[in-house]
């Protein structure tokens, strides 16, 4: 049924918050399933986060497990750093495809407070200083105006959780209807593949052309899309081509009854995955 994505800096109280949520929802006679990133690691977390390949593998298993458990029978809580906005966007698309509600809970501690909590942990549970600082630098905080992060609930240093607001968002709000970006794909359509490649290439070309006359920090309009691209900096052709390849793989697994929306889908994907 509903999905709760818990995110925050390392040692910011995520698992403690998850335990509170699980207890509260259970008291409301709701079945709860917790998918823990740390439990899926199987090895020391400092080792995992020191190697991007191992980290990517764990993240893939986390996503797979969450999607597998999404159903009408239980609340799924995704307990992990979930620090990449593109990853949270993928979970958002999965919940839309499942026609269920979703929300984000951020344990919003300052890096200094999180560092103090980390230092107080046992050696077996502590992040090394190097890994802790690296994860803090890489953390992409959720933003309430992003569809994939909304509604966003903050848990501050005092640890107070807005249970009533969370319950209302999960069970008294209507789930967003699945759209063409979250349906199963008609891969047999050669016209779909052609249009997908043509429109995504047109978006990339429009960005490259716009960057010749505009600077960082501006929004640019994309032909064929109602959304705009946020230029946080100047992006290279190789960066855009890499994200385009990722999107092609992603989009071929989805349905597009209205192929005029492909450009907008790609623009949304770019905004979720372009780094600052």
FENSULCOR-V718425 format. One record per residue. N is the residue number from 1. SS is DSSP state (@ for helix, = for strand, . for the rest). D_LAST is the distance of its C-alpha to the last C-alpha in Angstrom with 1 decimal. Layout:
{{N | SS | D_LAST} {N | SS | D_LAST}}
This chain:
{{1 | . | 33.9} {2 | . | 31.0} {3 | = | 27.8} {4 | = | 26.3} {5 | = | 22.9} {6 | = | 22.8} {7 | = | 19.6} {8 | = | 19.0} {9 | . | 18.5} {10 | . | 21.1} {11 | . | 24.5} {12 | . | 23.7} {13 | . | 26.7} {14 | @ | 25.5} {15 | @ | 28.7} {16 | @ | 30.8} {17 | @ | 29.4} {18 | @ | 29.9} {19 | @ | 33.5} {20 | @ | 34.0} {21 | @ | 32.8} {22 | @ | 34.9} {23 | @ | 37.9} {24 | @ | 37.5} {25 | @ | 37.1} {26 | @ | 40.0} {27 | @ | 42.1} {28 | . | 41.5} {29 | . | 42.9} {30 | . | 39.7} {31 | . | 39.1} {32 | = | 35.9} {33 | = | 34.2} {34 | = | 31.6} {35 | = | 29.4} {36 | = | 28.3} {37 | @ | 25.6} {38 | @ | 27.4} {39 | @ | 30.7} {40 | @ | 29.3} {41 | @ | 28.2} {42 | . | 31.8} {43 | . | 30.9} {44 | . | 29.7} {45 | @ | 26.2} {46 | @ | 25.3} {47 | @ | 26.4} {48 | @ | 24.4} {49 | @ | 21.0} {50 | . | 21.8} {51 | . | 21.8} {52 | @ | 19.0} {53 | @ | 21.9} {54 | @ | 23.8} {55 | @ | 20.9} {56 | @ | 20.2} {57 | @ | 23.9} {58 | @ | 24.2} {59 | @ | 21.4} {60 | @ | 23.3} {61 | @ | 26.5} {62 | @ | 25.1} {63 | @ | 24.0} {64 | @ | 27.3} {65 | @ | 29.4} {66 | @ | 27.9} {67 | @ | 28.4} {68 | @ | 31.9} {69 | @ | 32.9} {70 | . | 31.8} {71 | . | 35.1} {72 | . | 37.3} {73 | . | 39.0} {74 | . | 36.5} {75 | = | 33.4} {76 | = | 30.7} {77 | = | 28.6} {78 | = | 25.6} {79 | = | 25.5} {80 | . | 22.6} {81 | . | 19.2} {82 | . | 17.6} {83 | . | 14.2} {84 | . | 12.3} {85 | @ | 11.8} {86 | @ | 12.9} {87 | @ | 16.0} {88 | @ | 16.9} {89 | @ | 16.7} {90 | @ | 19.2} {91 | @ | 21.4} {92 | @ | 21.4} {93 | @ | 22.6} {94 | @ | 25.2} {95 | @ | 26.6} {96 | @ | 26.9} {97 | @ | 28.8} {98 | . | 31.0} {99 | . | 31.6} {100 | . | 30.9} {101 | . | 29.2} {102 | = | 26.1} {103 | = | 24.4} {104 | = | 21.9} {105 | = | 23.1} {106 | = | 20.7} {107 | = | 22.4} {108 | . | 20.8} {109 | . | 22.0} {110 | . | 20.6} {111 | @ | 19.6} {112 | @ | 22.9} {113 | @ | 25.0} {114 | @ | 23.5} {115 | @ | 24.2} {116 | @ | 27.8} {117 | @ | 28.4} {118 | @ | 27.2} {119 | @ | 29.6} {120 | . | 32.4} {121 | . | 32.2} {122 | . | 34.6} {123 | . | 33.7} {124 | . | 33.6} {125 | . | 31.0} {126 | . | 28.9} {127 | . | 25.4} {128 | . | 25.7} {129 | @ | 24.1} {130 | @ | 21.9} {131 | @ | 20.7} {132 | @ | 20.4} {133 | @ | 18.1} {134 | @ | 15.9} {135 | @ | 15.7} {136 | @ | 14.9} {137 | @ | 11.9} {138 | @ | 10.7} {139 | . | 11.7} {140 | . | 9.9} {141 | . | 12.6} {142 | . | 14.3} {143 | . | 14.6} {144 | . | 18.1} {145 | . | 17.4} {146 | . | 15.9} {147 | . | 19.0} {148 | . | 18.3} {149 | . | 18.0} {150 | . | 21.0} {151 | . | 23.4} {152 | = | 21.7} {153 | = | 24.1} {154 | = | 23.5} {155 | = | 25.7} {156 | . | 25.7} {157 | . | 27.5} {158 | . | 30.9} {159 | . | 30.2} {160 | . | 31.6} {161 | . | 30.7} {162 | . | 31.2} {163 | @ | 33.5} {164 | @ | 35.0} {165 | @ | 31.8} {166 | @ | 30.5} {167 | @ | 33.9} {168 | @ | 34.1} {169 | @ | 30.7} {170 | @ | 31.8} {171 | @ | 35.3} {172 | . | 36.0} {173 | . | 33.2} {174 | . | 33.3} {175 | . | 30.9} {176 | . | 28.7} {177 | . | 30.5} {178 | . | 29.2} {179 | . | 28.1} {180 | @ | 27.8} {181 | @ | 24.5} {182 | @ | 26.3} {183 | = | 29.8} {184 | = | 31.4} {185 | . | 31.1} {186 | . | 34.0} {187 | . | 33.3} {188 | . | 36.7} {189 | . | 35.7} {190 | @ | 35.2} {191 | @ | 34.3} {192 | @ | 31.4} {193 | @ | 30.0} {194 | @ | 30.6} {195 | @ | 29.0} {196 | @ | 25.9} {197 | @ | 25.4} {198 | @ | 26.4} {199 | @ | 24.1} {200 | @ | 20.9} {201 | @ | 21.7} {202 | @ | 22.3} {203 | @ | 18.9} {204 | @ | 17.3} {205 | @ | 19.8} {206 | @ | 19.1} {207 | @ | 15.4} {208 | @ | 16.5} {209 | @ | 19.3} {210 | @ | 17.4} {211 | . | 15.0} {212 | . | 18.3} {213 | . | 19.1} {214 | . | 16.1} {215 | . | 13.4} {216 | . | 9.8} {217 | . | 10.0} {218 | = | 12.6} {219 | = | 13.8} {220 | = | 15.8} {221 | = | 18.8} {222 | . | 19.5} {223 | . | 23.2} {224 | . | 24.7} {225 | . | 22.1} {226 | . | 22.4} {227 | . | 18.7} {228 | = | 16.1} {229 | = | 12.7} {230 | = | 10.0} {231 | = | 8.5} {232 | . | 5.4} {233 | . | 6.4} {234 | . | 9.3} {235 | . | 9.5} {236 | . | 12.6} {237 | @ | 15.5} {238 | @ | 15.6} {239 | @ | 12.1} {240 | @ | 13.3} {241 | @ | 16.7} {242 | @ | 15.7} {243 | @ | 14.2} {244 | @ | 17.3} {245 | @ | 19.6} {246 | @ | 18.3} {247 | @ | 18.8} {248 | @ | 22.2} {249 | @ | 23.4} {250 | @ | 22.2} {251 | @ | 23.8} {252 | . | 27.0} {253 | . | 27.7} {254 | = | 27.5} {255 | = | 30.0} {256 | . | 29.5} {257 | . | 32.7} {258 | . | 31.1} {259 | @ | 29.5} {260 | @ | 28.6} {261 | @ | 25.7} {262 | @ | 24.0} {263 | @ | 21.7} {264 | @ | 20.6} {265 | @ | 20.2} {266 | @ | 17.9} {267 | @ | 15.8} {268 | @ | 15.5} {269 | @ | 14.7} {270 | @ | 11.8} {271 | @ | 10.4} {272 | @ | 10.9} {273 | @ | 9.5} {274 | . | 6.7} {275 | . | 3.8} {276 | . | 0.0}}
